[in-house]
Each structure stands twice: as C-alpha cells, then as structure tokens.
Amino acid sequence: MNNTMRKLLALLLVFCLTAVYVPMAVQAAGDGDVQVTQEEPETEPAEPTLDEIKAAAKLELKNYKNAGDYRTAQQTELANAIRDGEAAIDAAEDADAVAAAVAAAKAVIDTIKTRAELTAIDNQAAANEVIALINAIGTVDDSWDCEKRIRAAREAYDNLNGAQKALVTNKDKLEQAEAAFSALQDKPCKYCGEIHDSSLGGGFKAILHSVLYFLLHLIGKR
Ligand SMILES: [Zn+2]
C-alpha cells in the first residue's frame, strides 16, 4: 500500500465514523431534551412524601413565633414546646397526624406569655398596689396617721412609670385627699385669724401667736 492509498483509507475511516456518530450524538442530545419536557408535567401533581410533609411542618413550627418577643424564661418554654412538637411530628404516621401534632404544639405555644404580655401583667400589678394604697387613705382627718397614709400612696404613685400611672384609676381620690389634708393644715391662727404660711417667718409668727394666744387665754382675755 502506498502513501496515497493510506491517506485515502484514513480519510474514508474518519468520514464513516463522523457519518455514524454525529447523528447518534445529535439524537441522544435531542432525546435528552424530549425526556425533560415529557417529565415536567409529571412532577407537578406529584404528592409530597411524608418526610417532606414532616420537614415542612417542623419549619412551620420553628417560624410560628419570634423568640426575640419573649423573656429568657419563656424562650426556654418556647424551645421546649417546639422540641416536643418536633418529636410528635417525627412520631406521626400520616399527614393528618402531622397536622394534628402541629396544631397541638401551636396550642401549647399560644399559652406562653410574650414579653409584652408579661410587662402588661406587671404594670397592672404595680398599679393595683397603688390603687389599694389610695383606697386605704379613707376619711381624711388632721392626724399623723392620715398624713402617713396619704404620703405612702403619693410616693408609691410617683415611683410608677408612665404606663403604670395610666392604669391607676383612682388618682383623683389621692389628689382630693391631699387637698383636703392640706386644707386642714391651713387653719386660721387663733390669735390673729390669718393663715400663716410655712416659711421661716410664717412659722415664727405662728409660734409667737400661739404663745400670745395661750397667755391671753390664761388671763381670760380670749
Ligand atoms: Zn397669727
């Protein structure tokens, strides 16, 4: 065989291989495309497996509440409820049982108080204490005991924060008691008939007039 013949045979071989394999490769690629387009409508109505349902249920439970909305103790309660719910989901034998496990876990979670709910409860409790102190003032008289009761209620009220103060329903009663007690202190002087103020001068005048009144009383002039 000479060189020319060899070259011709080699060319013929290349031609034959190309003629056979290229159409096969094109068809194979085409078949692949056809297979994908044929399978697509089949996957759409496919029912999720129980494992997929369980995974979705666990995710739903995990995202049901935001742990940041809870105080530390309640965050632990929340984590425990989610953990128990996940165990119930794992134990479920069908989709209905999974749904029931999710519903039961959510019902438990709903009973856990958020930070805002607990703050509202605390505020109401603090306000209730002040309401009771104001109610305990009772009838106002010119006694040291009465003054102590009014002061205790006033101090407790002033120590509340704004939200708590807003919950004190009988603040007007405290203010009325303070006004009534103050009015009892402003008795006119028995000697001169005026009401002496609480300044140093006023106090000195009041003591002086008390002494004068006492002396006049002794000699029977008043
Ligand atoms: Zn006087």
Boltz pocket constraint, residues with backbone or C-beta under 6 A from the ligand:
constraints:
  - pocket:
      binder: B
      contacts: [[A, 189], [A, 190], [A, 191], [A, 192], [A, 193], [A, 194], [A, 196], [A, 205], [A, 206], [A, 209]]
      max_distance: 6.0
